[in-house]
Every structure is written in C-alpha cells, then in structure tokens.
Amino acid sequence: MFRFNLADEPLTNLELKAELQRHKDLRTVQIKYSCVSDVLHAFIFIALYFNHFLSGYAILVAVGLSTVVALLLATVPRQTLIKSDMVVIVLLSAGTAMTSGILLSKIMNESFIGSFIAALAAGSIVIIGATLGRKIKKVLTAIESMKPIIDDEISWQKVMTLCRKFPELDEYRQSAAQNLRPHLTYGELEAMEKWGQEQI
C-alpha cells in the first residue's frame, strides 16, 4: 500500500492524482468482491430457509454471530495483515462455525444438514469479511491520507511548525510546491510527524 516517503522526491500534482485514482479503482474492485460474497452467502441461507432446513430465527443467529465476529476482526486498529492476524482469523472462523453449528443443532433443534451448512457459511463470512474488510479499510485510509491540507488550519500549522524546526522538512515542502503542490497532504503531515519523533 502507498505510503509517503520523505526521503524521495515529492510527488507531482499529476502523480498524486494518478495514485489517488489507482486506490479508488482498487476500492471499487474490493467493494464489488464484498457485494458478490454477500450475495452468495445470502443465497445459501435463503436456499436453506425455503428448503426447510433452517428456520428464520436460526438463520438470524448464524448470520448475526458471524457478522459481529467479522466486523470486530475487520476494524481492529492495525491495518496490515500479518501472520499472527491470519492465525487469529482462522481460529475465530472455526470457533464461529462450531458455535453456530452447536447452537442451531443442539439448542435450537434445527436439522443437522442445515446446521452444518450454516456453520460452514458462518465460518466463510468471518474469513472473507475480516480479510476483505481489512483491505478495504486500508485502501480507505490511504485515500484519506492523499487529501490536501487546504482549509484545516490546525494541520497546516503543524506542518509549518515542523518545517521551522527541521530544515529538511521545509526543503521537502518547497520541493512539493515546485511540483505544483502548494498544499501538502495529511499523509505527508503524518510522515513528517513520525520523522520528527525519530529525530528526538
């Protein structure tokens, strides 16, 4: 995923717009995959309902449980998926599937076949929702970081304070201005703040 690097030449206005468009296109593709996944899972549960394998309440339990777990995993603070995250997602997916199956078959007395299929679908919702949701969140954050600081006086004052304190950052700001970008982005401000903290 794109990150501003103060060690490199600042992006020109055209380069920044091209990078922003690339991320918007990626967001569109990811949202499309998310919609396809939702439709497929919905089709499975609808088929179970109309073929009398599960009741409406059972479907609500399976969908609700898996959706809550998927949302929790997709919205954790860390954006980048690492190996330990994938292990947690797989374990929670298996746990959600088992919990759904037990709730439906043992407690709600639903059919074994319906409960088994619903459990697999619930586990699938957790895995796909968590991984794809995390990717969408990462892209959205990157898009936000590319927005220029125009009317945000507080953020612009932070930029100017950092530039007065560190001549290297002021050189970067001036180079960006020469590239027809008089306003830095929120991502560049974040990179500047991180850079400044490393110098202390």
C-alpha positions as CSV (number, residue, x, y, z in Angstrom):
1,M,0.0,0.0,0.0
2,F,1.2,3.5,-0.9
3,R,3.0,5.5,1.9
4,F,4.6,8.9,1.7
5,N,8.4,8.7,1.9
6,L,10.1,12.0,2.8
7,A,13.4,10.6,1.5
8,D,12.0,10.5,-2.1
9,E,11.2,13.4,-4.4
10,P,7.7,14.7,-3.6
11,L,5.0,13.5,-6.0
12,T,3.9,16.0,-8.6
13,N,0.2,17.0,-8.7
14,L,-0.4,14.6,-11.7
15,E,1.4,11.7,-9.9
16,L,-0.6,12.3,-6.8
17,K,-3.9,12.3,-8.8
18,A,-2.9,9.1,-10.6
19,E,-2.1,7.4,-7.3
20,L,-5.4,8.5,-5.8
21,Q,-7.3,7.2,-8.8
22,R,-5.5,3.9,-8.6
23,H,-6.6,3.5,-5.0
24,K,-10.2,4.5,-5.9
25,D,-10.2,1.8,-8.6
26,L,-8.9,-0.7,-6.1
27,R,-11.6,0.3,-3.6
28,T,-14.3,-0.2,-6.3
29,V,-13.0,-3.7,-7.1
30,Q,-12.8,-4.7,-3.4
31,I,-16.3,-3.4,-2.7
32,K,-17.5,-5.4,-5.7
33,Y,-16.0,-8.6,-4.3
34,S,-17.6,-7.8,-1.0
35,C,-21.0,-7.5,-2.6
36,V,-20.5,-10.8,-4.5
37,S,-19.6,-12.5,-1.3
38,D,-22.7,-11.1,0.5
39,V,-25.0,-12.3,-2.4
40,L,-23.5,-15.8,-2.4
41,H,-23.9,-16.2,1.4
42,A,-27.4,-14.7,1.2
43,F,-28.3,-17.2,-1.5
44,I,-27.1,-20.1,0.7
45,F,-29.2,-19.1,3.7
46,I,-32.2,-18.4,1.5
47,A,-31.9,-21.8,0.0
48,L,-31.7,-23.4,3.4
49,Y,-34.8,-21.5,4.5
50,F,-37.0,-22.3,1.5
51,N,-35.9,-25.9,1.5
52,H,-37.0,-26.1,5.2
53,F,-33.5,-27.0,6.5
54,L,-33.4,-23.9,8.8
55,S,-35.9,-21.6,10.4
56,G,-35.8,-17.8,10.1
57,Y,-34.6,-17.4,13.7
58,A,-31.8,-19.9,13.1
59,I,-30.6,-18.0,10.1
60,L,-30.6,-14.8,12.1
61,V,-28.5,-16.4,14.8
62,A,-25.9,-17.7,12.3
63,V,-25.7,-14.5,10.2
64,G,-25.7,-12.3,13.3
65,L,-22.9,-14.2,15.1
66,S,-20.7,-14.4,12.1
67,T,-21.2,-10.8,11.1
68,V,-20.3,-9.5,14.5
69,V,-17.1,-11.5,14.7
70,A,-16.2,-10.5,11.1
71,L,-16.8,-6.8,11.9
72,L,-14.6,-7.0,15.0
73,L,-11.8,-8.5,13.1
74,A,-12.1,-6.1,10.2
75,T,-12.0,-3.0,12.3
76,V,-9.0,-3.7,14.7
77,P,-6.5,-0.8,14.8
78,R,-3.8,-2.5,12.9
79,Q,-4.4,-2.3,9.1
80,T,-1.8,-4.6,7.7
81,L,-2.5,-8.3,8.0
82,I,0.4,-10.2,9.5
83,K,0.8,-13.9,10.0
84,S,-0.5,-13.9,13.6
85,D,-3.6,-12.0,12.4
86,M,-4.4,-14.7,9.9
87,V,-4.0,-17.4,12.5
88,V,-6.4,-15.5,14.8
89,I,-8.9,-15.1,11.9
90,V,-8.8,-18.8,11.0
91,L,-9.2,-19.8,14.7
92,L,-12.1,-17.4,15.2
93,S,-13.7,-18.6,12.0
94,A,-13.5,-22.2,13.1
95,G,-14.8,-21.2,16.5
96,T,-17.7,-19.3,15.0
97,A,-18.6,-22.2,12.7
98,M,-18.6,-24.6,15.7
99,T,-20.6,-22.3,17.9
100,S,-23.1,-21.7,15.1
101,G,-23.4,-25.5,14.5
102,I,-23.9,-26.3,18.1
103,L,-26.4,-23.5,18.7
104,L,-28.5,-24.5,15.7
105,S,-28.5,-28.3,16.0
106,K,-28.3,-28.8,19.8
107,I,-30.0,-25.8,21.3
108,M,-32.4,-24.7,18.6
109,N,-33.1,-28.3,17.4
110,E,-32.6,-27.5,13.7
111,S,-31.7,-30.2,11.2
112,F,-28.2,-31.5,11.2
113,I,-27.6,-30.9,7.5
114,G,-29.0,-27.3,7.7
115,S,-26.9,-26.6,10.8
116,F,-23.8,-28.0,9.2
117,I,-24.1,-25.9,6.0
118,A,-25.0,-22.8,8.0
119,A,-21.9,-23.4,10.2
120,L,-19.7,-23.6,7.1
121,A,-21.3,-20.4,5.7
122,A,-20.8,-18.6,9.1
123,G,-17.1,-19.5,9.1
124,S,-16.8,-18.3,5.5
125,I,-18.4,-15.0,6.4
126,V,-15.8,-14.5,9.1
127,I,-12.8,-15.2,7.0
128,I,-13.9,-13.2,3.9
129,G,-15.4,-10.4,5.9
130,A,-12.4,-10.0,8.1
131,T,-9.7,-10.2,5.4
132,L,-11.6,-8.2,2.7
133,G,-12.8,-5.7,5.3
134,R,-9.3,-5.1,6.5
135,K,-8.1,-4.5,2.9
136,I,-11.0,-2.0,2.2
137,K,-10.2,-0.2,5.4
138,K,-6.5,0.0,4.4
139,V,-7.4,1.5,1.0
140,L,-9.8,4.0,2.5
141,T,-7.2,5.1,4.9
142,A,-4.7,5.6,2.1
143,I,-7.3,7.6,0.1
144,E,-7.8,9.9,3.1
145,S,-4.1,10.4,3.5
146,M,-3.9,11.8,0.0
147,K,-6.3,14.6,0.7
148,P,-4.6,18.0,0.6
149,I,-4.5,20.2,3.7
150,I,-6.4,23.2,2.5
151,D,-8.9,24.6,5.0
152,D,-7.6,22.7,8.0
153,E,-5.7,25.5,9.8
154,I,-4.6,23.3,12.7
155,S,-3.0,20.7,10.5
156,W,-1.3,23.4,8.4
157,Q,0.1,25.0,11.5
158,K,1.6,21.6,12.4
159,V,3.2,21.4,9.0
160,M,4.7,24.9,9.4
161,T,5.9,24.2,12.9
162,L,7.7,21.1,11.8
163,C,9.2,22.9,8.8
164,R,10.6,25.7,11.1
165,K,12.0,23.1,13.4
166,F,13.5,20.8,10.8
167,P,15.1,22.4,7.7
168,E,15.0,19.1,5.9
169,L,11.2,19.0,6.1
170,D,11.0,22.6,4.8
171,E,13.1,21.6,1.8
172,Y,10.6,18.8,1.1
173,R,7.7,21.3,1.4
174,Q,9.4,23.6,-1.0
175,S,10.1,20.8,-3.5
176,A,6.4,19.8,-3.4
177,A,5.4,23.5,-4.1
178,Q,7.8,23.4,-7.1
179,N,5.9,20.3,-8.3
180,L,2.7,22.4,-8.4
181,R,1.5,21.1,-5.0
182,P,1.4,24.2,-2.7
183,H,-0.7,22.2,-0.2
184,L,0.8,19.1,1.4
185,T,-1.4,16.1,2.2
186,Y,-2.5,14.5,5.5
187,G,-0.3,11.6,4.7
188,E,2.7,13.8,4.4
189,L,1.9,15.5,7.7
190,E,1.7,12.1,9.3
191,A,5.1,11.1,7.8
192,M,6.6,14.4,8.9
193,E,5.4,13.9,12.5
194,K,6.8,10.4,12.5
195,W,10.1,11.6,11.1
196,G,10.3,14.4,13.6
197,Q,9.8,12.0,16.5
198,E,12.6,9.8,15.2
199,Q,15.0,12.7,15.4
200,I,14.4,13.3,19.1
